[in-house]
């Protein structure tokens, strides 16, 4: 009997020292098994990271986990994800739609299907096109960034003589901008500080003329009649204003020094006290013209690094951040969910009526081309466009040179 008792006691001591939770059999893993530890997030700095960080404080307390956040500029975020794809150090990341082809083909992102995650029907369907690559699911739409027309309503009503300000055509935008310029105000502002910005700000106008930067085979189409007409029109429009970086552009419109600009919801949150508002871009040049889907997506997606050592914790956090109620909680902080239940909620619309316009833009937007070469492509095109806008070369000379250089890039 003493030998039996001693054996039982010895077994219990061994189990306690080795962290056993049962005397026999394997324990089934539960959600609590993925609690604890640290999750590293690489996020786009600004409002996009702000809304996630607010959610993290609640998540950390409930799940006994620490979330380390890397807040990065767009360029630095791209490079960090690429670096982490080779060296590790990131678990959950915010991804621009134009990077999907590059990151998926290089193996930097995990297939979310393999991790038990899939998209639900509440996510705006049009925003999910970019989520897939070669049949795999790599990212989920998180922040509904899409080009909109930012404008100072009072200024345009008073100076441009437009009541109940609406812009059914680009000619209405042009008319208001010219009227403001004639009265000593700046009409239409644009960002001319980087190659990427000058191209992206122009894209809604290019789409409105029925043009695009590549064809269905990803071959450049920048010296087409549609591209030339759109650029000439755009140059006439921006001649009523000036080039400014984002912060100065927003301040100029908000203060009433300027009338309009292409902007993004993540830049500015209108309220009852604000002077500026925004609407979806019209997508048609004038009455009788074809109306195109002219709003360009800049949706920030969420994905999980393929070489993350904390995939289970990362996907649990992803599910939490994508929860409809959690996403609704971000709206007061400037969040823009890509969910019908958020953008069409009557209570939310009463408080944030501009969400109706964001919903329109998100349901009819266009993603930038999904191709590995996009970063190089936009840098080349933007450099030539800046030369044109600065008056160094003519429209024809600049676009022909861009076409030639881009053809070489896409044949490599």
N, C-alpha and C positions, 0 to 999 in steps of 0.2 A: 504493500500500500504506500509506504514511504517512497519507494522508487517511482510509482505512478505519479504521486503528488509532485515530486521533484521534477519529473519530466514535463508535466503540465506547466509548472511555474517557469521552467527554463524556456519552454516554447513561447510563453507569453512575453517574457523579457526580450527574447530575440525579435519577436514581432514588433514590440514597442520601439526598440532601438532602430529597427530598419524601416519604420514608418508604415507598418502594415495596418490596414483598416479592416481586415477580415482574416479569419483563421484559415479559410480555404477558398479557392476559386478566384477568378479575376473580376474586379469591380467594373461595371459598365460606366463609361465616361459620360458625364453630364455637363451641362453648361457651366457649372461652377468650376469645372476642371480648367477652363480657359481663363478664369479670373486670375488676377495678380500679374506681376511683371510689368514690362514697359512696352508701349507701342510708339513707334516713331512715325510721325506724319509729315510729309512734305507738301506744303500748301502755297497757293498763290496769295501773296500779301494783299492787304486791303480788306474790304468788306467780306470778300470770299472766305478769308481765314477767320475774320472776326466772328462770323455766325457759327462756324464750327467750334471755335475755342469756347464760346459760351455754352455749347452743348456738352463739351468735354468735361466741364467742371461737375456736372451732374453724373455723367457716366463714370468718371473716376471714383466718385464716392460710392456709387452703387456696386461697382465691380472690383473694387480694391486693385485698380490698375493705374499706372502712371502713363500719361500721354505726353510725349515730347514733341513739340511742334516746331518745325522749321518754316519760317515765313520768308518766302523768296519772291524776287521779281520774276516776271514771265521768262526771261532768258535764263536766269539762274535756276529756276525750277526745272526747265527743260534739261539743263546740263546736269543737275543733281540727280534726276531720275535716270538719265543715261549712265551717269557714274555709278549710281547704286545698282543698276542692272548688271554691272560687272563686278563691283566690289561689295555690294550689300549696304546695309545701314538704314534702309527705309522699308516700312511695312505698308502703310496706306498712303496713296499719293493723289494729288489733284492733277488732272491731265487735260490739256487743251485738245479739242477735237482734231486739230490739224496734225497732231503728233501720233495719232493712233497707228497709222500704217508703219511708221518708223519703229515705234516701241514694240508693237505686236510682232513684227517680222524679225526684230532683233531678239525677241524672247525676254523683254524686260518686264512684261506684265503677265500675271497669272490668269488662266482661263477661269472666270468666275463660276462657270457651270461645274467645273471640277471641285469647287469649294462649296457646292450646294446652294449657290445664289443664282437667282434669275430675276428678270424684270417683271413688275406687275402691271396690270392694265390701267392703273391710275396715272402712270407716267405718260406725258404727252407723246403720242406715238411718233410724230415726225422728228422729235429730238433723239430718238433711239437709233436712228439709221447708222450713226457713227459708232455705236456701242459694239458692233460686231466686226470681225475681220476673219475671213476664210471660215465662216461658220461658227467661230468661237466668240464667247462673250467676254470682253476685256474690261469694259467700263460701264458705269451707270450715270445718267444725267443727274447732276446735283444742283448747280446754280444756273438759272435760266438767263444767261447773258445773251443778248441779241441786239443788233443795231436798232436804234430808235432815233427819231428826230426830236432833239432837245430844243426848246424854244422859250423865250420870255413872252408870256401871253400879253401882259399889260403893254409892253413896249410895242408889240406888233399891232395890238388893237389901237393904240394911240397914234403911233407914227406911220404905220402902214395902212391904217384905215380898214382893218379886217375885224369884223365883229364875229363873236362865237368862232374863234380861230379854228379853222380846219384846213387841211392841205390835201385835197383829193388828187392833185397832180404835182409833178415837179415844177411845172410852170407857175403854180401858186407859190411854191417855195422861192423860186427865182424872182417873181414879182415883189414879194414881201421884202426880200433881201435887197433888191435894187432900190426900193422905196426908202428903206432905212439908210442906205449909203448916201442917197441924195440929201438926206436930212442930217448928215454928220455923224451917224452911228455906224457901227460895223454891222454888215448884214450877215454873211455866212462865214463861220470860222472852220478851220480844219487843222488837223495835226500834221505837221511836216517835219517832225523831229527824228523819225526813224523810217527806214525803208518799209518795215512791216506796217506801221501806222498809216503811212501815206497810201499804201495799197488797200488796206482794209477799209479806211474811210471812203475810198472811191468805189468800192465794190457794189454798194447798193445802187449807185448810178449806172454802173456798167450793166447790172442785171436789168435795170429799168429800160435799157436800150436793146435788150435781147442778146447781149454779149456775155462772154465769160472768159476766164483766163486760160482754160484748156478745153480740148474736145473730149469726147467719150473715151479716147485712147490715151488721155493725158498728154497730148501734144499741144504745145503753146498756140494760143490764138490771140495774140496781142497786137497784131498789125492788121486786124480785120476792120471793115467799115464800121461795124457796131462799136468796137473799142475806140476807134478814132472819134466817132461822133460823140460818144459818151464823155471822152476826155475833154474834147473842145467845149462841150456844154458845162462840164464840171469846172473848167478853168474860168469860164465866164461867171459862174456862180461864186467861186471863191475870191474872185477879183473884188467882190463887194465887201470882203472882210479881211482876215489875216490868218497866218499860221501861228498856232500857240500850242504849248504842251498842255496836257490834260487839265491840270489844276487851274492854270490861268484861263483856259477856255471855259471851264465851268463857272469860275468867278465872273468872267466878263458877261456871260449870259444871265447869271443870277442877279448881277448888279444893274443890268439894263444897259450896259455898254455895247452889247452885241445882241443880235436877234436869234440866230439858229446855228445848229451844228449837228453832225452825226455823233451820237453818244451811245452809252451802254447803261442798263439799269444799275449795274454795280458801282457806277460813278456817283449817282445822285438819287436821293429819295425824296420825291415831291411830298409836300404836306399842305395843310390849310394855310400855312404862313408863307410858304415858299413862292418865289416869283416865277420860277421856271416849271415847265411841265414837259411831258413827252408823249408822242404818238408813234404808231407804226408808220414806217415810210410807205408812201403810196404805191410805188412800183409801176407807175405809168407816167409818161411825159406830159401829155395834155389830154383834153377831152377827145374821146374817140380813139386814143391810142390803146394798144394792147396792155393789159395789166399783168405784170410779172410778179413772181415771189421775189421781192427785192431785199428782204431783211436777212442779214447775214448772221449765222450762228457764231457765238463765241462761248457756247455753253461750257462751263467747267465741269468735268466728269470726275468720278472717283474710281480708282482702281487699286489693286493690290500688287505689290512688287513680286515678281516671279521667284526671286531668291530670298524673300522674307523668311525669317526663322520663326515668325509668330503668325502664321497664316490664319489659324483658328481664331486667335484673338482679334486679328485684323478684320476678318469677315464678320465677326460678331459686332464689332464697332461699326462696320459698314451698314449692316442691317439696322442698327440703332439710328444712325445718321439719316438713313433713307426712310425711316418710319414716317408716315403722313403726319401724325400729331407732333412729332419732334420737328419736322420741317415747318409746320405751321408756327411753331414757337419761335422760329428764326425770323419771321417776317417783320416783327417790330424792330429788329436790329438791322434791317436792310436785306434780309434773305429774299430770294426769288426762286421758289421751288418750281420744278418742271412737272407739276402735278395738276391735273384738272381739279381735284378736290380742294386745292389751295387757291388757284387762280380764279375759280368760278364760285367760290364760297360767298354767299350773299353778305354775311357779316364782314368778311374781309374786304369785299368790294365797297361796302359802305364806308369803310375806314380808308381804304387805298383804292380809289376808283381807277387809277392808272393801270392797275393789274389787268383790266379788260383789254387795254392796248398791248400789254406784254403778252397776254394769251394769244391775241391775234397774230402778233409777230412770231411767237414760238410755234404756232400751228401752221405757219406758212413761210418758214425760213429756208435758207440754203446754207449747207456746210461748205467750208473751204475744201478744195480737192483733197481726197484721201490718197496721199502718195508719199513715199519715203523722202522724195526730193523737195518737199514743200518749203522747208526752211531756206534752202539754197535758192529755190525758185523765187520766193517772195523777196529775198534780198537783192537778187539780180534785177527783177522787175522794178522794185522800189527805187533802186539807185538810178535807173534810167528815167523813171517818172519824176524824180526830184530834179534831175537835170532839165527836164521839160518845163516843170513848174517854175524853176529858177530862171528860165529864159536862156539857158546855155545852148540848147538845141531846139529845133522845131518839133512839133508833134510827130510828123512823119519820120524824121531822122531818128528821134528817140525810140519810137515804137519798132521801127525796122531793125535798129541795133539790138533792142531787147529781144525781139523775135529770134534773131540769128544766134544770140548767146544762149537763149533758153533752149533752142533746138539742139545745140551742142550738149547742154546739160542732160536733156532727156534721152539722148542717144548713148550716153555713157553706160 
